[in-house]
Amino acid sequence: MAWQLLLNFIGLVVCWESATLLLRVSLLVVVEIGVFPLICGWWLDICSLEMFDATLKDRELSFQSAPGTTMFLHWLVGMVYVFYFASFILLLREVLRPGVLWFLRNLNDPDFNPVQEMIHLPIYRHLRRFILSVIVFGSIVLLMLWLPIRIIKSLLPNFLPYNVMLYSDAPVSELSLELLLLQVVLPALLEQGHTRQWLKGLVRAWTVTAGYLLDLHSYLLGDQEENENSANQQVNNNQHARNNNAIPVVGEGLHAAHQAILQQGGPVGFQPYRRPLNFPLRIFLLIVFMCITLLIASLICLTLPVFAGRWLMSFWTGSAKIHELYTAACGLYVCWLTIRAVTVLVAWMPQGRRVIFQKVKEWSLMIMKTLIVAVLLAGVVPLLLGLLFELVIVAPLRVPLDQTPLFYPWQDWALGVLHAKIIAAITLMGPQWWLKTVIEQVYANGIRNIDLYYIIRKLAAPVISVLLLSLCVPYIIASGIVPLLGVTAEMQNLVHRRIYPFLLMVVVLMGILSFQVRQFKRLYEHIKNDKYLVGQRLVNYERKSGKQGTSSPPPQSSQE
């Protein structure tokens, strides 16, 4: 009886400890993934109120009207901020000496296990780390958002606030342009590997400059010259050893390759450095220099893309007010294209004038082909697809029969871009058919090996033909054939407004019926073979000759 009570007590203690650990880990996960990004999102919103000419009263009203949506949006903004901050820290670790960022956790460390830290570390250390993270992230927001906004308002009074309201005289819809921006412009910019390489090069150049100005090169980057010299000396010694030995060492190359693979991601741990005089003062000056650099970079990012985007969009929209998100995206994309063109020209300069002219000729021809393909696949096809979607889905659901639907080509085109991207993604994930084969071939060729004739003949012409038939055939039936039948004006209007969804339903039903017929045929063949099939025999295929009666004898080989 006593042993049974003891075992029950031990089981209760184990269950209590397990529940306590589970509750502790759950609370810490909620704090780090839920509460911390929410705090960052609200702090970003508060520090950027003057940039959008908003007040805390506006945010209070929006929270009272939709509290769930407001909290989710602020959490999402904070999560994005934390993610990009962590990505930038990972980029810094690739440039800086191992051990410089000792106060930040290394997410690439194979020994890093956040669950074990949550279990083993005491609560006060988690609380201290949380408070330190809030201070660091909040200070960076103040430095790179609030202070630049104050400086911009004092130096350029007419530049702020950003226009985030959509007016009635805007030529495009806010929803369509947001979809276009998120699905086309920003992925095309962020998917380029050059952006990360440029940012890494800028960070390395800044680090080298600051290291030589403050005599902190060894602290920031390590003694790379000494390491390179020692590596060269080791290579020379290995080569000398190979020359002296008569039998080559087979495992040496494999060991060197293995070490190269291990060192590919960069050294880990701590690397010693040379400590100069007045080291604390130099570290303080380094922090001040870093804050000034971040402030200047933030000023450039907040002003240059928006200014360039406003200037470019003014040629299109005139004096109409445009959402600042679109002007910033347009300016950012133009700045990226300019930097990319400059880097390409700098890379071509050492090759000579003749090579540059040849490259310019090749790129000009490629750009002309790309523009033609873009006009067809990114202009005509999305416009027709968006217009078809408007006639089939949107207009029958939103516009009554006694009203006339209005069509906005720019909005239809922007929504058509999204629809085309979704259709292309579904096609690539689906079974093998001609459209998937053509799209995969176009992707495989790329922009540099673009085949204009193949794209027009195999992709653009069939797709545009199908879309034009889908738009024109119902219109011809409703406007040309139905009035000849002598029906009333109301019936003509009903047919004209409902023929597109009706034909869509007919096509869908025909597709379903065709699919079911094929399935029943397969089921019928399966049942017939299962009941009556005795066996299968493999027979060689022999092509029949044109003359059955004549046959030439096989050639005889003579052996000497």
MARNU-218632 format. One line per field, with one value per residue (C-alpha): chain; y, x, z. Coordinates in steps of 0.05 Angstrom, whole numbers, plus 5000, padded with zeros to 4 digits. Layout:
<rs>
ch	A ...
y	Y ...
x	X ...
z	Z ...
</rs>
This chain:
<rs>
ch	A A A A A A A A A A A A A A A A A A A A A A A A A A A A A A A A A A A A A A A A A A A A A A A A A A A A A A A A A A A A A A A A A A A A A A A A A A A A A A A A A A A A A A A A A A A A A A A A A A A A A A A A A A A A A A A A A A A A A A A A A A A A A A A A A A A A A A A A A A A A A A A A A A A A A A A A A A A A A A A A A A A A A A A A A A A A A A A A A A A A A A A A A A A A A A A A A A A A A A A A A A A A A A A A A A A A A A A A A A A A A A A A A A A A A A A A A A A A A A A A A A A A A A A A A A A A A A A A A A A A A A A A A A A A A A A A A A A A A A A A A A A A A A A A A A A A A A A A A A A A A A A A A A A A A A A A A A A A A A A A A A A A A A A A A A A A A A A A A A A A A A A A A A A A A A A A A A A A A A A A A A A A A A A A A A A A A A A A A A A A A A A A A A A A A A A A A A A A A A A A A A A A A A A A A A A A A A A A A A A A A A A A A A A A A A A A A A A A A A A A A A A A A A A A A A A A A A A A A A A A A A A A A A A A A A A A A A A A A A A A A A A A A A A A A A A A A A A A A A A A A A A A A A A A A A A A A A A A A A A A A A A A A A A A A A A A A A A A A A A A A A A A A A A A A A A A A A A A A A A A
y	5000 5047 5031 5045 5112 5129 5111 5153 5212 5206 5202 5265 5301 5281 5303 5369 5382 5364 5410 5466 5458 5457 5519 5554 5538 5558 5625 5641 5623 5668 5725 5718 5705 5741 5797 5821 5831 5865 5914 5928 5939 5988 6025 6030 6058 6109 6133 6141 6180 6245 6212 6198 6260 6216 6221 6174 6190 6161 6097 6093 6100 6047 6000 6011 5999 5935 5911 5843 5869 5926 5879 5830 5884 5912 5841 5828 5893 5877 5806 5831 5881 5827 5780 5830 5852 5780 5772 5834 5806 5741 5783 5820 5754 5736 5800 5814 5775 5718 5744 5816 5803 5762 5795 5770 5698 5663 5629 5590 5558 5483 5480 5533 5501 5552 5500 5477 5550 5561 5500 5508 5584 5617 5665 5727 5715 5709 5773 5809 5786 5808 5878 5884 5864 5915 5969 5951 5945 6008 6049 6027 6049 6117 6124 6102 6125 6178 6221 6220 6241 6301 6320 6314 6357 6411 6409 6392 6418 6402 6331 6300 6273 6213 6207 6142 6162 6143 6200 6194 6225 6171 6133 6065 6024 6017 5943 5927 5966 5934 5865 5886 5914 5853 5801 5832 5891 5871 5796 5816 5862 5817 5753 5783 5757 5821 5861 5819 5820 5896 5903 5856 5895 5961 5932 5906 5973 6010 5961 5967 6044 6047 5997 6036 6104 6080 6028 5973 5931 5872 5877 5882 5837 5799 5791 5767 5785 5742 5685 5690 5691 5631 5594 5609 5586 5521 5510 5520 5471 5419 5428 5422 5358 5329 5344 5312 5249 5196 5168 5219 5224 5203 5228 5298 5325 5294 5325 5393 5389 5368 5427 5474 5449 5457 5529 5548 5579 5620 5608 5601 5613 5666 5693 5732 5803 5858 5907 5979 6036 6073 6014 6036 6105 6075 6030 6090 6128 6066 6065 6139 6129 6071 6113 6169 6121 6088 6157 6179 6113 6120 6191 6168 6109 6153 6208 6185 6129 6170 6232 6192 6156 6221 6252 6191 6182 6255 6242 6190 6218 6292 6328 6270 6244 6174 6127 6135 6061 6059 6119 6089 6022 6054 6097 6038 5995 6051 6062 5987 5986 6046 6015 5949 5984 6021 5958 5922 5979 5980 5905 5915 5973 5932 5890 5947 5991 5939 5887 5940 5958 5884 5874 5936 5909 5841 5871 5920 5863 5823 5883 5893 5820 5824 5886 5851 5791 5836 5873 5807 5766 5822 5871 5839 5772 5802 5856 5804 5757 5813 5836 5765 5757 5823 5800 5730 5740 5812 5847 5794 5795 5870 5906 5897 5887 5958 5989 5994 5964 6008 5977 6006 5979 5994 5958 5899 5895 5896 5842 5803 5802 5769 5720 5703 5690 5644 5606 5598 5571 5522 5500 5487 5446 5406 5348 5350 5383 5431 5495 5469 5444 5512 5551 5506 5515 5591 5590 5545 5591 5653 5725 5719 5660 5685 5655 5706 5662 5603 5646 5679 5615 5567 5611 5681 5666 5606 5640 5706 5668 5630 5694 5733 5677 5675 5749 5756 5694 5710 5782 5763 5715 5767 5828 5796 5733 5744 5809 5772 5725 5782 5780 5840 5891 5864 5794 5822 5858 5794 5752 5805 5808 5734 5700 5701 5664 5618 5597 5588 5541 5504 5496 5473 5422 5396 5389 5352 5306 5292 5276 5230 5195 5181 5155 5109 5083 5068 5034 4993 4971 4953 4911 4877 4860 4837 4788 4765 4778 4712 4739 4787 4771 4817 4815 4847 4902 4890 4942 4915 4923 4953 4891 4828 4779 4800 4793 4804 4751 4772 4790 4735 4751 4719 4700 4698
x	5000 5057 5093 5029 5020 5093 5086 5022 5058 5117 5069 5033 5099 5121 5054 5058 5129 5109 5048 5091 5143 5089 5056 5123 5143 5074 5076 5146 5126 5065 5108 5163 5119 5055 5068 5137 5118 5053 5093 5140 5081 5047 5113 5125 5055 5063 5131 5104 5041 5069 5090 5017 4987 4950 4939 4930 4856 4851 4885 4838 4777 4803 4816 4746 4714 4754 4797 4814 4836 4876 4913 4927 4954 5000 5024 5037 5077 5117 5130 5156 5201 5229 5241 5279 5319 5339 5357 5401 5436 5450 5481 5524 5550 5574 5615 5639 5689 5660 5650 5632 5558 5566 5506 5458 5437 5463 5405 5452 5489 5477 5479 5424 5359 5306 5262 5319 5334 5262 5264 5332 5341 5307 5248 5287 5337 5280 5249 5316 5326 5256 5266 5334 5302 5247 5298 5342 5285 5251 5315 5326 5255 5268 5333 5311 5238 5219 5282 5286 5213 5228 5288 5249 5192 5242 5283 5228 5162 5121 5147 5108 5056 5052 4987 4953 4881 4848 4809 4753 4794 4847 4850 4862 4835 4873 4859 4882 4947 4961 4954 4997 5050 5051 5048 5092 5136 5162 5173 5212 5255 5264 5277 5339 5402 5439 5402 5430 5500 5497 5475 5530 5581 5558 5562 5632 5655 5627 5660 5728 5723 5703 5757 5812 5787 5781 5837 5786 5800 5824 5764 5711 5740 5796 5867 5850 5917 5954 5905 5914 5990 5989 5942 5989 6048 6011 5995 6068 6091 6041 6065 6138 6120 6086 6148 6194 6152 6155 6086 6029 5982 5914 5872 5902 5858 5796 5813 5823 5757 5722 5751 5731 5659 5659 5686 5637 5586 5639 5676 5637 5653 5703 5762 5817 5833 5883 5859 5882 5893 5832 5788 5724 5728 5737 5677 5635 5657 5640 5570 5561 5586 5538 5479 5496 5502 5435 5403 5430 5409 5339 5333 5353 5305 5247 5258 5293 5245 5183 5211 5230 5163 5123 5162 5152 5078 5064 5075 5020 4969 4983 4959 4917 4937 4964 4973 5044 5055 5054 5100 5150 5148 5156 5215 5248 5243 5271 5329 5344 5344 5391 5440 5437 5452 5511 5541 5534 5569 5625 5635 5639 5688 5753 5734 5742 5698 5686 5661 5616 5584 5573 5542 5498 5475 5458 5422 5384 5358 5341 5304 5264 5243 5227 5184 5145 5134 5115 5064 5031 5037 5037 4992 4942 4931 4918 4873 4830 4831 4811 4755 4730 4730 4692 4639 4632 4637 4638 4585 4530 4540 4548 4508 4431 4397 4367 4437 4494 4561 4622 4689 4757 4812 4869 4833 4816 4887 4916 4868 4883 4957 4939 4892 4945 4997 4949 4931 5004 5020 4962 4983 5054 5029 4979 4986 5027 4993 5012 5006 5049 5101 5105 5109 5164 5203 5196 5220 5278 5301 5300 5306 5376 5356 5286 5254 5205 5177 5166 5131 5085 5068 5061 5038 5014 4973 4934 4919 4898 4855 4818 4807 4782 4734 4709 4695 4669 4626 4577 4573 4558 4504 4472 4478 4472 4431 4382 4352 4336 4291 4242 4247 4232 4283 4281 4297 4353 4382 4376 4411 4465 4479 4473 4502 4574 4560 4511 4563 4613 4565 4555 4630 4640 4583 4611 4679 4650 4609 4670 4711 4656 4650 4725 4722 4663 4701 4761 4716 4683 4751 4775 4713 4716 4790 4781 4725 4743 4818 4857 4928 4972 5027 5082 5090 5147 5127 5149 5138 5106 5149 5121 5133 5108 5131 5203 5255 5329 5374 5418 5490 5540 5606 5669 5725 5795
z	5000 5017 4952 4913 4947 4933 4860 4854 4887 4839 4780 4804 4812 4741 4712 4749 4724 4653 4655 4684 4630 4576 4604 4610 4538 4513 4549 4524 4452 4457 4485 4432 4371 4391 4441 4417 4343 4366 4408 4349 4302 4348 4361 4286 4277 4333 4307 4236 4252 4226 4161 4145 4178 4229 4304 4361 4360 4289 4312 4371 4326 4278 4337 4364 4296 4280 4339 4310 4243 4274 4321 4265 4219 4273 4290 4216 4208 4270 4247 4180 4216 4262 4203 4161 4222 4235 4161 4164 4226 4189 4132 4183 4210 4141 4138 4209 4250 4290 4361 4344 4352 4415 4449 4394 4386 4324 4289 4244 4304 4301 4378 4383 4409 4429 4464 4509 4526 4545 4590 4624 4630 4689 4680 4699 4643 4593 4621 4616 4544 4526 4556 4521 4454 4463 4478 4418 4368 4395 4391 4319 4302 4334 4297 4228 4227 4278 4274 4197 4194 4239 4196 4131 4159 4179 4114 4063 4092 4029 4021 4078 4093 4047 4009 4032 4015 3949 3916 3867 3810 3814 3748 3779 3836 3900 3906 3836 3843 3911 3880 3821 3868 3913 3857 3803 3823 3892 3875 3813 3856 3916 3877 3845 3877 3860 3914 3970 3940 3933 4006 4029 3988 4019 4089 4075 4046 4106 4154 4119 4119 4193 4211 4179 4204 4277 4275 4288 4226 4267 4314 4258 4203 4238 4215 4145 4115 4166 4155 4079 4087 4133 4085 4027 4068 4084 4011 3993 4047 4022 3951 3974 4011 3950 3908 3959 3969 3915 3932 3930 3989 3965 4024 4024 3968 3998 4066 4034 3997 4060 4098 4042 4046 4122 4116 4061 4108 4144 4209 4273 4345 4368 4330 4367 4348 4362 4416 4400 4449 4477 4456 4493 4461 4392 4403 4424 4361 4320 4349 4334 4263 4254 4279 4232 4173 4190 4195 4127 4095 4124 4098 4028 4030 4053 4002 3939 3916 3932 3897 3835 3835 3842 3784 3739 3757 3743 3669 3671 3721 3718 3780 3806 3874 3875 3934 3959 3961 3885 3876 3925 3890 3822 3845 3881 3818 3774 3823 3823 3746 3744 3793 3755 3689 3720 3749 3683 3646 3698 3689 3613 3615 3621 3559 3510 3467 3414 3463 3496 3429 3415 3483 3474 3407 3436 3495 3451 3408 3471 3501 3437 3437 3511 3500 3445 3490 3548 3506 3486 3551 3603 3566 3518 3553 3623 3593 3557 3617 3665 3618 3612 3687 3694 3644 3672 3747 3771 3728 3737 3813 3825 3771 3767 3701 3700 3705 3656 3677 3672 3654 3674 3629 3677 3734 3690 3666 3737 3761 3697 3715 3781 3747 3694 3748 3786 3723 3705 3774 3772 3702 3724 3783 3742 3694 3630 3571 3516 3556 3612 3563 3528 3594 3620 3555 3559 3632 3613 3556 3601 3578 3547 3503 3488 3425 3399 3343 3389 3442 3391 3354 3413 3470 3453 3390 3418 3485 3453 3402 3457 3498 3437 3418 3490 3487 3415 3405 3462 3441 3368 3392 3439 3393 3324 3327 3385 3356 3291 3330 3346 3422 3467 3490 3561 3535 3493 3554 3595 3543 3533 3608 3625 3564 3590 3656 3619 3568 3625 3660 3594 3584 3656 3651 3585 3617 3676 3631 3588 3649 3676 3608 3608 3679 3662 3601 3645 3696 3640 3612 3682 3697 3628 3635 3707 3686 3617 3607 3608 3596 3558 3508 3484 3408 3370 3323 3250 3197 3133 3071 3007 2964 2999 2945 2936 2989 2982 3011 3068 3050 3060 3093 3065 3111 3085
</rs>
